Amino acid sequence: MQVRSTRGGAAAPLLDALEEGLAPDGGLYLPVSGPVLPSPPHTLGDRVADTASWAAPILLEGLLPRAELEAVARKALDFPVPLTRLDGRIGLLELFHGPTLAFKDVGARFLARLWSRVHRDAPRTVLVATSGDTGGAVAQACYGLPGVRVAVLFPDGRVSEVQRRQFTTLGGNVVAIAVDGPFDRCQELVKDALADARVRAEYGLTSANSINLGRLLPQVFYYLHLARIQGWGRGGASRTPVIIPSGNLGNVTAGVMARLAGAPLGPLVAALNENNVLSLYCVDGKTREAPVLRTLSTAMDVGRPSNLERLDSLFGRDPVRLGTELPSVSIGDRELEETIRWAWRDHGIHLDPHTAVGVAVARRTPWSDSAVTVLATAHPAKFPEVVRQASGSPVPPHPRLAATAGLPEVIVPLSGGVGALLDTLRSAFSGAPSEAP
């Protein structure tokens, strides 16, 4: 696979995108062209790991030997991704059964295992901006990985305690940095650091956000898995609409890429909270500088989604086409809470607030009379207070989350710019950064 920046330039090997994260011109890497998958063999197993081990050697040909790519896929995706029913019409593709109970485990674990197999002459410093689940997924995927150290930048006070503790209690080769500002400020710091070639080389910087194509590509696998569940390779596919809770727009971008790779998916619909940048962009092709609204779906509180640049490129820089082929719907907190209440009252199912945004969209026209699939992005136990208050019923604690409750947190505050960030990295990783904890 050859890749190229969304801002032009020469084609480069996929390994460059994996190592650098951000393109040298500040753009995001996208495949120049990729293979189109054949219909999967009917003898293929039913697990998402089976889907990924079949697809990875085709989509990522040349990155690693076939057997190694198959092994990466099987070890990274060693958890179930079932399609369950909320009611007779709405299906939930449950992406939250990985180690940190969020869909980010898929890309983070796959990318971490790729890094462990790609030779390096020096340690890598992984910068991660998180609005919630990415930080924990990347931190735990890379925890103890030789030659890799992780700095998680999170918006101070805007991440749930459960999410925060998944990366602030690890220590070792993981440092948690509390940024004074919203998620967009965290993402801006990461991009600014990666854009400086001297700094990137000196610190061995890369990213595990969906900025990095190596984090984004594995998310294609669960779309392929969904298509297989719906009949692909077994006589046809149902092509039901897929509703995708969206913040930084990486998840929905992966869906577009899956369709380009040959997955027979139905219409893709981006489900947004009140930070509806994608919807506004599709009206007139203009990006807007506006304050980030704080909502109950905190991980989707993004005012400058980086993957909008990828979507713009994938749809020929035509905002009208983008809005037509990838419609988006914005949901407010009141409707979100009502949806959580409805799911518990009528069906006995707790929804996390992000999945609830998707379900709220699924209940609206024009999808209200047809079968739809909503990507269930996080376990409700990660947002116990929001879910309890909206549903009137407490969420049973999850043992993986309870394990971090009594552990001490180590958090480094940051209020400055890139210079302050680099000083923090020097201080945090002044020991032996290449050693596992």
N, C-alpha and C positions, 0 to 999 in steps of 0.2 A: 504493500500500500504506500502510495506517495501522498504527501500532504502539502498544503499551501496555506499561507496566511489569508485570512479574510480580507486583508488589505493589499493583496497581490504578491508579487515576488516570485522567485523560482520555486519549483517543487522540491521537496526534501523528503528523506526517509521518515517513516513513522517513528523510528527511534528518536529522532530529533525532537518531535513533539512530546514524546514521553519524558525525555530528559529536561527539556527547556521549559515546558509548561506554556509560557507565552512566546509568541513569535518575536523575532528581533525587532520588527517594525511596530510592535505593540498590538498587533492583531491576534486573532485566535486561529489556531490550526483547524483545518477541515480537510477531509480526503479530497484529492483532486478527482479521483474516480475510484470506485471500489468494485469488487466482484458482486454479482447478483447471485444470491443463494439459489441452488436448485431446491426442488421440493424435498423435504426431509424424508429419509427412509421410514417406512411404516414400522420397521423393526426397532426403531430408536426407543429407548426407555422413556418413561413419563416424567422424570424429574427435571428440574431446571438445569441441573448439572449435566444431564445427558444432552439437552439442547445446546448448552454452551460448549461442551466438549466437541460436539459436531460442528458448530458454527465457527468457533474461534480459529481453528487452523485454516479455514477458508477466508474469513474476513481479515485475519492478521497474518496471512502467509508471508514468510520471510523474516518475521520478527524473532521467532524462536523455532526450533524444530517442532514438527507436528506433535510428537509425543510429549514434549514439554508444555506446549500450549494446552493440550488435553488435560495434563496433570494440574496446571494452574487453574483451569476452569473447574475441575472436580473438587479441588481443595478449597477454592474460594467460595464456591456456591454449594456448600455442604449442608444446606438447610432447605426446608420446603418452601414453595411459592404456590400455595393452593388458590384456586378460584372457588370462592364460597358465594352463597346467596344472602343478600340482605332481605330481599323480598322476591316475589315471583318475576320481577323485571330487572332489578338492579343486582349485578354481580360485583363482587369485590375481589380483585387480584391482590392477595395479601403479601406485601413485600416486606413485612416487618418481623420475620422470624429469624433473622440473623443475630449475631452477637450483641449488637446495640439496639435492636428492635426498631430499625428504620431501613428504608429502601437504600440509603446511602451505603449500607454494608456491601451491596453487590459490586459497585464500582471501586470502593476503597479496598476491599479485600483482593480483588483481581489485580488492581494496580500495584498494591504492596507486594504481591507474589511475583509480578513481573519484575519489579525492581530487585527482588532478591535473586533473580536469575540473570540479570544483565550486569556484566562486569563493569566495575568502576575503579578508578585509580584513587579516588578520594571520597570521603563521606558526603552524602547529600543532605541538605537542609530543606525540609518540606514546609513551605508556608501554606497555611490553611486558614481561610476566612470562613467563619461559620455563622449562620443565623439560627443554628440549633443542632441538627442531627449530623451534619458533615464533620464537625469537630470530633465528636465521639467516635464516629465510624473510622475516620482516618487515623486518629490517635491509637485506637485499639488494634487496628489492622497493622500498624507499623511499630507498635510497642515491642521493644526487645529485638527489633530487626537490625542485625549488624550493618553498619555503614549508613544508617538512616537516622536522622533526628528530626523531630516534628515541633513546629511552633504553631499553636492554634490561636488565632486572633478572633475574639468574640466581642460583640457589643455589650458593654457593661450594663447589667440590669435588664437586658432584653432577651435573655435566654432562660428557659425554665430551669429550676434548680436540678431537676432530674437529668436534663440534658447536660447541664454544666458539669455535674459531678462525674459524668462519663469520661471527661478528659482532664479535669482539674485534680483528680485523685490518683493519677498514674505515676507521675514523676519519671525518673529514669531519663530516657531519651525524648520525653514529651514535656514541653513547657506551655502553660496556658497564659495568654496575654489578654488582659481586659482593656479594650479600647474605649476611650471616651467618645462616643458617637454611635450612629446606627451601623447596621451591617455594611452599608455602602462604603463607609469610611474604612472598615476592615478590608474590604475588597480593593479599595483604592490603594491602600498601603501595600498590599501584596502585589498588585500590578505595577506600582511604581518601583518597587524593589526588583521585580523580575525584568523590568524594562531597561535597567542599567546593566549593560554587559559586564562592566568591571566588577560591580557588586555581585552579579550573578556568578561570575567565575570565582571570585574570592571566597564566597560563602557556599559555593556549590548549590545554589538555590534552584528549586523547582516548586511546582504547586500540585496539590492533590484536589483542588477544587475542580469543578467542571470546566474551569479555564483550561485545564490539562485534558487534551483529547483522550489520553490514556485512562482517565477516570470516567469520561463520558461514554466511550465506546462499549464498555462492558454492560452498560444499562440497556443496550440494544437487545441483550440476551433475553430479558424477561418479556420484551415485546414479542420476540420470536416464540418464546414459551407459550405466551397467551394465544398466538396464532395457531400453535400446535394443539393446544387444549380445545380450540374452537374448530378443529378439523383439518388444518393444513397438513398435507401428507397422508391424509386418511380419507380422501374422497371429496375434499372441498373445505371451505372455511366460512363461518357465519358472517364475518365482517361487521360485527356490531360496533356502534360508536364507542370510542375509548375516551373517558373523561379523566384529565390529568391535572391534579393539583399542582400549581406552578408558581414559583417565586423568582428564582434566578434563571428560570427557563431551560435548565439543563435537561430535566426529565422529559419535557415535551420535545426538545431538540433530538433527544435519543429516539423518540418515537418516529419523528420525521426520517431520521437516518435508517431506522429499521424498515420503514416502508420503502425507502430508496434501495435497500439491500434485498428487497424481494418479499418481505413479509406481507401477506394478504390481510392487512388490517382495515377495519372500517374507518369512518371519519374520526380524526383526532380533534379533541376539544380542550382548550386550555381553560382550567378553572382558576380564577384569580380572586384574591380578596380585594379590599378597597384600594390597594396599591396596584392599580390596573394599567401599568405602563404599556403593556403590549396592546391592549384595546385602543388606547389613545394614539399610539404610534400608527396603527393601521388606518386611522381616520385621515391623517394628513402627512404621514411620513416624518413627523417631527418628534425628536426626543425632548422631554421636558425636565427641567430642574424643579422639583417640588419636594417639600418636606415628606419624609417617610412617615406614614400613618401607623400608629401602634394598634395592632388588632389582636384578637384572640388566637389567630393562626400566625404566631410570631415568626416561624421559619419562612413565611412567605412575605414578610415585611421588607421588601426590596424596592428601592426607588430607581436604581440604575442596573437592571439585570444584564450581566455581561453576555449571556447567550442570545440576547436580542441581535447582536452583531452577526452571530452564526445564522440565526433564522433569516435575517435580512439577506445574507449571502445565498442561502439555500433556495430562497424564493425570488432570486434574480433582482434583488433590491427594488422590489415592487410591493409597496405596503398594501395596496388594494388586493393584490393576489394573495399575499400573506394572510390578510384578514378573511378572505373568502375561503381559502383552502385550509386555514387553521383558525377557525372561529374561537373567540374567547368570551367568557362570561364572568362578570364581577359579582361577588357575594359579600354582603355586609355582615357584621357581627350578629345582628339580631336574627337574620335568617340562618346563620351558622348555628346559633344556640337552639333555634327551633328545630333544626335538622337533627342535632344530637338528641334533643328531647323526643322527637318522633321515632328515631331509630331504637331508642331504649323502650319507650312506652309501647310501641306497636310490634316490635320485633325482638326485644330483649338483647339488643346488640349495642355495645358501647363503641362510639366512633371518636377517634382523635380529632382535634379541630381542623386539621389540614385535609384529612379524608372527608370530613363533614362538608368542607367547601365543595369538593368534587361531587358528593352525594346531593348537595343542594342544587348544583347545576343539573345533575341527572334527573331531578324531580321537575325541572322546568321544561316548558315546550322549547324546541320541537322534539325533544327526546323523551317527553313524558309518556308517550304512547308506544314506545319501542324498547326492546331489550338494550341495555347498555352495560358497559363494564367500567367501574371506577377503580383507579389505582389507589389502593389503601397503603399510604406511605409510612405510617408510624403506628406503633402500638398505643392504645389509649392510656396505658399506665404511665406513659411518659408525660402526660398532661393531666394529672389526677384532679387538680382543683377545677380547671375549666370544665372537664367532663362531668365531675360531680355536681357542680353548680348548675350546669345546663340540663343534665338528665335527671337530677334529684336522687341519683344512686351512686354510691362510692365505687370506684374502680378497684378490683382486687389487686393488691401489690404484686409485682412481678419479681421473682427471686433474683434475677440478674440486676435489677435496679436497686433492690433492697441491699445488695451486697456493698454498694458504694455509700449508703446512707451515713454510716458512722465513721467513714474514713476522713482524715484531714485533707483540706484543699490547699493547694499551693497556686497562688495567682499573682502575676506580675502586672501592675497597672501601667498603662501607656497613654499619654496625652499628647505627645509630639508627633513629628512626621517620620519620614524614612530614616533619618539620622538617629532618632531616638529608638526606632525599631532595631537598627543594626547594633546600637549599643546594648540593647536588651539581649539580642542574640549572642553577642560576644560574652556577656556576663553569664548567661544561662548555660551556654555550651563551652565554658572555659576549661572543663575537664577533658575527659577522653571521649569525644563525641562519637567515635567509631565503635565504641564498646557497647554491647548490650547491657541493660541494667541488671 
